[in-house]
Amino acid sequence: MKVNVISESAFTVQGHGVHSAFTDTVDALRDYTDCDVMANSGRRADLIHIHTVGPYSLVKLVWGGGAKVVSAHVMPESFVGSLVGAKYWYGIAKMYLRWFYNRSDGVVAVSGEVVDELAKMGVHKPVYLVPNSINTQSFVTTQQLRMAARKEFGIPENAFVVIGSGQVQPRKRIDTFVAAAKTVSNAQFIWVGGMPFKKLAADSGAMAQVMHQHPDNVIFTGQVKREEVMKYFNAADLFFFPSIQETFGLVIVEAAAAGLPILLRDLVGYQQTFGDGYEKGTDETFGATINRFQTDQTYYRSWKQAAKKISERYDTKAGAVRLLHVYHEVINQRANATQTKSEA
């Protein structure tokens, strides 16, 4: 089977979860299936798997040959708190996404929450639940990697390091991250990521100000390559992610694979996706919870162990097998539909 995996992130804006999902999909298909895998190719394919919804992907969706599968990384709610003025064009975005997903032969939902949202949007094409996955082995850390990363970044060995990662935008609740740092002033907080969409990012001015005016125990790295993100995971003790909306949260799996306990906002979508593999909290409780992670070793070890369930569940080998099943089903359904139409 020839598969062409499409993402505009390969030649536009990177530093976000959709691009990571795209590259991980390509690598997983090449490593664990016998498919002839292409990426943003102009060659004919039996199936095109699309990860983004921009003009390049639109061309592939409408005029590309073969069956079409679209990964629903983006919901209308994803734009609010991410891109400037989203509340004004939310309705148009919702109509476009509904049309885009319905133009495919099948939609890959990255979480149970996305399955529900697609139905509410009016998407009537077959929906397949295939969560994002990563090569978890590439994130496994060791004491040697931890020491090397801390030395490179100038972090004392005895420091308790709280890390968050993702685009700097209101939806990620960077303000909550900074507020927790003020409460737990004896810990080092590091947010890995910047504003890849620059002026198009929601409240970019306010976000830039937060990145430059914050407590001394907070570091904003700005946009870094994925390899650098892994180094920060190596140096960290706790992953803290106060985002208020995610279709999946690939970075959570990455942190779990790096052996970090996970602290997230108490969201229904997380409960469906990550089960009991993380500790939950609110704006009012995050500071006290982080302090407990720092001081209660039994508590810390229990949540560190719990996070292993997340990384085990979302390894790329299992994800590749799921995707291959979807590809075969979509191709067969398309072939049957074409035959039925020709016989009519």
C-alpha positions as CSV (number, residue, x, y, z in Angstrom):
1,M,0.0,0.0,0.0
2,K,1.3,3.5,-0.9
3,V,0.5,6.1,1.7
4,N,1.1,9.8,1.4
5,V,1.1,11.6,4.8
6,I,0.3,15.3,4.4
7,S,1.0,18.2,6.8
8,E,1.7,21.9,5.9
9,S,3.7,22.1,9.1
10,A,6.6,20.5,7.3
11,F,7.2,23.8,5.4
12,T,5.4,26.4,7.5
13,V,5.0,26.8,11.3
14,Q,6.4,24.1,13.5
15,G,6.8,23.8,17.3
16,H,3.3,22.5,18.0
17,G,1.6,19.2,18.6
18,V,0.2,18.7,15.1
19,H,3.6,18.7,13.6
20,S,4.9,16.2,16.1
21,A,1.9,14.0,15.4
22,F,2.7,14.2,11.7
23,T,6.4,13.3,12.0
24,D,5.6,10.5,14.5
25,T,3.0,9.1,12.1
26,V,5.5,8.9,9.3
27,D,8.1,7.3,11.4
28,A,5.7,4.8,12.9
29,L,4.3,3.7,9.5
30,R,7.9,3.3,8.2
31,D,9.1,1.3,11.3
32,Y,6.1,-0.9,11.9
33,T,4.2,-1.5,8.6
34,D,5.1,-2.6,5.1
35,C,3.5,0.4,3.6
36,D,5.4,2.5,1.0
37,V,5.3,5.7,3.0
38,M,5.7,9.2,1.5
39,A,5.5,12.6,3.1
40,N,4.0,15.6,1.2
41,S,4.7,13.8,-2.0
42,G,3.3,14.6,-5.5
43,R,3.3,10.8,-6.3
44,R,0.2,8.8,-6.7
45,A,-0.8,7.0,-3.5
46,D,-3.5,4.4,-2.6
47,L,-4.3,6.6,0.5
48,I,-3.6,10.1,1.5
49,H,-3.5,10.8,5.3
50,I,-4.0,14.5,6.0
51,H,-3.0,16.2,9.3
52,T,-3.7,19.9,8.6
53,V,-6.5,21.8,7.1
54,G,-4.8,24.7,5.2
55,P,-4.7,25.3,1.4
56,Y,-2.1,22.7,0.6
57,S,-4.0,20.0,2.4
58,L,-7.2,21.2,0.8
59,V,-5.7,20.7,-2.7
60,K,-4.7,17.1,-1.7
61,L,-8.1,16.5,-0.2
62,V,-10.1,17.6,-3.3
63,W,-7.8,16.7,-6.2
64,G,-5.4,14.1,-4.8
65,G,-5.9,10.6,-6.0
66,G,-6.8,7.6,-3.8
67,A,-8.7,7.3,-0.6
68,K,-8.5,10.2,1.9
69,V,-8.2,10.0,5.7
70,V,-8.1,13.2,7.8
71,S,-6.8,13.4,11.4
72,A,-9.0,15.7,13.4
73,H,-6.4,17.4,15.5
74,V,-8.3,20.7,15.3
75,M,-11.7,21.4,16.7
76,P,-13.4,24.9,16.5
77,E,-12.7,25.4,20.2
78,S,-9.0,24.9,19.5
79,F,-8.8,28.3,17.8
80,V,-10.3,30.2,20.8
81,G,-7.4,31.3,23.0
82,S,-4.9,30.2,20.3
83,L,-5.3,32.6,17.4
84,V,-6.1,36.3,17.3
85,G,-9.8,37.2,16.8
86,A,-11.0,33.6,16.9
87,K,-14.3,34.5,18.6
88,Y,-15.2,36.6,15.6
89,W,-14.7,33.9,12.9
90,Y,-15.5,30.8,15.1
91,G,-18.7,30.1,13.2
92,I,-16.9,30.2,9.8
93,A,-14.2,28.0,11.1
94,K,-16.7,25.5,12.4
95,M,-18.5,25.3,9.0
96,Y,-15.2,24.9,7.2
97,L,-13.9,22.1,9.4
98,R,-17.3,20.3,9.1
99,W,-17.0,20.5,5.3
100,F,-13.4,19.5,5.3
101,Y,-13.9,16.4,7.5
102,N,-17.0,15.4,5.5
103,R,-15.0,15.7,2.2
104,S,-12.8,12.8,3.4
105,D,-13.5,9.1,3.3
106,G,-12.8,8.7,7.0
107,V,-11.9,10.8,10.0
108,V,-9.3,9.8,12.6
109,A,-10.3,11.2,16.0
110,V,-7.4,11.5,18.4
111,S,-9.5,11.2,21.6
112,G,-12.9,10.1,22.7
113,E,-13.8,13.8,23.3
114,V,-13.0,14.5,19.7
115,V,-15.3,11.7,18.6
116,D,-18.2,13.4,20.5
117,E,-17.3,16.8,19.1
118,L,-17.3,15.6,15.5
119,A,-20.8,14.2,16.0
120,K,-22.0,17.5,17.5
121,M,-20.4,19.3,14.5
122,G,-22.4,17.3,12.0
123,V,-19.6,15.1,10.6
124,H,-21.2,12.1,9.0
125,K,-18.2,10.3,7.5
126,P,-16.9,7.2,9.4
127,V,-15.0,8.2,12.5
128,Y,-12.1,6.1,13.9
129,L,-10.7,6.5,17.3
130,V,-6.9,6.4,17.0
131,P,-5.1,8.3,19.7
132,N,-1.8,10.1,18.9
133,S,1.3,8.0,19.8
134,I,5.0,8.5,20.1
135,N,8.2,6.4,20.1
136,T,8.3,6.3,23.9
137,Q,11.8,4.8,24.0
138,S,13.2,8.0,22.5
139,F,12.0,9.9,25.6
140,V,13.3,7.5,28.3
141,T,15.8,9.3,30.5
142,T,18.6,8.1,32.7
143,Q,20.6,9.6,35.6
144,Q,23.4,10.4,33.2
145,L,21.1,12.3,30.8
146,R,19.6,14.1,33.8
147,M,22.9,15.3,35.0
148,A,24.1,16.3,31.5
149,A,20.9,18.3,30.9
150,R,21.1,20.1,34.2
151,K,24.7,20.9,33.6
152,E,23.9,22.3,30.1
153,F,21.1,24.5,31.4
154,G,22.8,25.6,34.6
155,I,20.3,23.9,36.9
156,P,21.5,22.8,40.3
157,E,21.3,19.1,41.0
158,N,19.3,19.6,44.2
159,A,16.7,21.9,42.5
160,F,13.1,20.7,42.1
161,V,12.2,21.5,38.5
162,V,8.6,21.9,37.3
163,I,8.3,21.9,33.5
164,G,5.4,22.8,31.1
165,S,5.6,22.7,27.4
166,G,3.6,24.0,24.4
167,Q,2.8,27.2,22.6
168,V,2.6,30.3,24.7
169,Q,-1.0,31.3,24.4
170,P,-4.0,32.0,26.7
171,R,-5.6,28.6,26.1
172,K,-2.5,26.9,27.8
173,R,-3.1,29.1,30.8
174,I,0.5,30.4,31.1
175,D,-0.8,32.8,33.8
176,T,-1.7,29.8,36.0
177,F,1.8,28.4,35.5
178,V,3.4,31.7,36.6
179,A,0.9,32.0,39.5
180,A,1.9,28.5,40.8
181,A,5.6,29.5,40.5
182,K,4.9,32.5,42.8
183,T,3.3,30.2,45.3
184,V,6.1,27.6,45.2
185,S,9.0,30.1,45.2
186,N,11.6,27.5,46.1
187,A,11.1,25.4,42.9
188,Q,12.4,26.2,39.4
189,F,9.6,26.5,36.8
190,I,10.5,26.2,33.1
191,W,8.0,26.6,30.2
192,V,9.4,25.1,27.0
193,G,7.9,26.7,23.9
194,G,7.2,30.1,22.3
195,M,4.8,31.7,19.9
196,P,5.4,30.1,16.5
197,F,2.4,32.0,15.0
198,K,3.8,35.3,16.3
199,K,1.4,38.2,15.9
200,L,-1.4,35.8,14.8
201,A,-1.4,34.2,18.3
202,A,-4.2,35.2,20.6
203,D,-3.3,38.1,22.9
204,S,0.3,38.0,21.6
205,G,1.2,41.3,23.2
206,A,0.0,40.1,26.7
207,M,1.7,36.7,26.2
208,A,5.0,38.4,25.2
209,Q,4.8,40.5,28.4
210,V,4.3,37.4,30.5
211,M,7.4,35.9,28.9
212,H,9.5,38.9,29.9
213,Q,8.0,39.9,33.2
214,H,7.8,37.0,35.6
215,P,9.2,35.8,39.0
216,D,12.9,34.9,39.1
217,N,12.1,31.2,39.5
218,V,10.4,31.1,36.0
219,I,12.2,30.5,32.7
220,F,10.6,30.8,29.3
221,T,12.8,29.1,26.7
222,G,11.1,30.4,23.6
223,Q,10.6,28.0,20.7
224,V,13.0,25.2,20.6
225,K,13.5,22.0,18.5
226,R,11.9,18.8,19.7
227,E,15.3,17.4,20.5
228,E,15.9,20.2,23.0
229,V,12.5,19.6,24.5
230,M,13.6,16.1,25.4
231,K,16.6,17.5,27.2
232,Y,14.4,19.7,29.4
233,F,12.3,16.6,30.2
234,N,15.5,14.9,31.3
235,A,16.3,17.8,33.6
236,A,12.8,18.0,35.2
237,D,11.1,16.5,38.2
238,L,7.4,17.2,37.5
239,F,5.3,18.0,34.4
240,F,2.7,20.6,35.0
241,F,0.3,21.5,32.2
242,P,-2.7,23.8,33.2
243,S,-4.2,24.1,29.7
244,I,-8.0,24.5,29.6
245,Q,-8.6,22.7,26.2
246,E,-6.7,20.0,24.2
247,T,-7.9,17.6,21.6
248,F,-5.4,15.1,22.9
249,G,-2.2,16.6,24.5
250,L,0.7,14.7,22.9
251,V,3.2,16.5,25.1
252,I,1.6,14.8,28.1
253,V,2.5,11.4,26.6
254,E,6.0,12.6,26.0
255,A,6.5,13.8,29.6
256,A,5.1,10.5,30.9
257,A,7.5,8.6,28.6
258,A,10.3,10.6,30.2
259,G,9.3,9.2,33.6
260,L,7.8,12.4,35.0
261,P,4.7,12.4,37.2
262,I,1.9,14.5,35.6
263,L,-0.2,17.3,37.0
264,L,-3.1,18.5,34.8
265,R,-6.2,20.6,35.1
266,D,-9.3,18.6,36.1
267,L,-10.9,18.1,32.6
268,V,-13.3,15.5,31.5
269,G,-11.4,14.9,28.3
270,Y,-8.2,14.1,30.2
271,Q,-10.1,11.5,32.2
272,Q,-11.2,9.8,29.1
273,T,-7.8,9.8,27.5
274,F,-5.3,9.3,30.3
275,G,-7.4,7.5,32.9
276,D,-5.8,7.4,36.4
277,G,-2.3,8.1,35.1
278,Y,-2.1,11.7,36.3
279,E,-2.8,14.0,39.3
280,K,-5.5,16.6,38.8
281,G,-6.0,20.1,40.2
282,T,-7.4,23.6,39.8
283,D,-6.1,27.1,39.9
284,E,-6.7,27.1,43.6
285,T,-5.0,23.9,44.4
286,F,-2.0,23.7,41.9
287,G,0.4,25.4,44.2
288,A,-0.2,23.2,47.2
289,T,-0.1,20.1,45.0
290,I,3.2,21.0,43.5
291,N,4.6,21.6,47.0
292,R,3.4,18.2,48.0
293,F,5.2,16.6,45.0
294,Q,8.3,18.4,46.2
295,T,8.1,17.3,49.8
296,D,6.3,14.0,49.9
297,Q,8.4,11.3,48.3
298,T,5.8,8.5,48.7
299,Y,3.2,10.7,47.0
300,Y,5.8,11.6,44.3
301,R,6.7,8.0,43.5
302,S,3.1,6.9,43.3
303,W,2.3,9.4,40.6
304,K,5.5,8.7,38.8
305,Q,4.5,5.1,38.6
306,A,1.0,6.0,37.5
307,A,2.3,8.0,34.6
308,K,3.9,4.9,33.1
309,K,0.4,3.7,32.2
310,I,0.1,6.7,29.8
311,S,3.3,6.1,28.0
312,E,2.7,2.3,27.7
313,R,-0.8,3.0,26.2
314,Y,0.3,5.4,23.5
315,D,3.5,3.9,22.0
316,T,3.9,4.2,18.2
317,K,3.9,0.5,17.5
318,A,0.3,0.1,18.7
319,G,-0.7,3.3,16.9
320,A,0.8,2.1,13.6
321,V,-1.3,-1.1,13.8
322,R,-4.4,0.9,14.5
323,L,-3.8,3.2,11.6
324,L,-3.1,0.4,9.2
325,H,-6.4,-1.2,10.1
326,V,-8.2,2.1,9.4
327,Y,-6.4,2.5,6.0
328,H,-7.5,-0.9,4.8
329,E,-11.1,-0.4,6.0
330,V,-11.3,3.1,4.3
331,I,-9.9,1.8,1.0
332,N,-12.2,-1.2,0.9
333,Q,-15.3,1.0,1.7
334,R,-14.3,3.4,-1.0
335,A,-13.8,0.6,-3.5
336,N,-17.2,-0.9,-2.6
337,A,-18.9,2.5,-2.9
338,T,-17.3,3.0,-6.4
339,Q,-18.4,-0.4,-7.5
340,T,-22.0,0.1,-6.2
341,K,-22.1,3.4,-8.0
342,S,-20.9,1.9,-11.3
343,E,-23.5,-0.9,-11.1
344,A,-26.4,1.5,-10.4
